[in-house]
Amino acid sequence: MLRFSCCGSGGSERWDLCGELSGPWVDEVRSVWWRIRKQSPRAHAVIDLRNVTFIDEKGERLLIEMQSSGAEFLASGVEHKDLLANLDSQGKRPVRRRMEHLSGGRA
C-alpha cells in the first residue's frame, strides 16, 4: 500500500510518498505525476522518499522518469540512497540489483 500527496506553490511541487512504491501503486503515481507535469511543466519537483519502505523495479523505472523530468529526491537509509545514486536513465537496472559478481558474469 502507498499513500502519496502533492502540493505546489510558487513554481515548486512537493511530493510525499509513504509505504511501498510497487505494483499498481506505481501506475497510480505515474498517472498523477504526468497529469500534474502537464499543468506545471516548469515547476521544480521534490520527491520525498524518506517514508517509503520498499521500491520494486516498476517503482525504479518511475523514479528514472521523474529524474529525467528534473525531479529532486529526498531519501534516508543506505538502500534508497544507493538506489538513487545508481539510477540509470538508459533503462538499465541499478547496481544493487545486478548479480553478475555472484554468478561469475553469467547474469
Secondary structure by P-SEA (a helix, b strand, c coil): cccccccccccbbbbbbccccccaaaaaaaaaaaaaaaaccccbbbbbccccccccaaaaaaaaaaaaabbbbbbccaaaaaaaacccccccccccccccccccccc
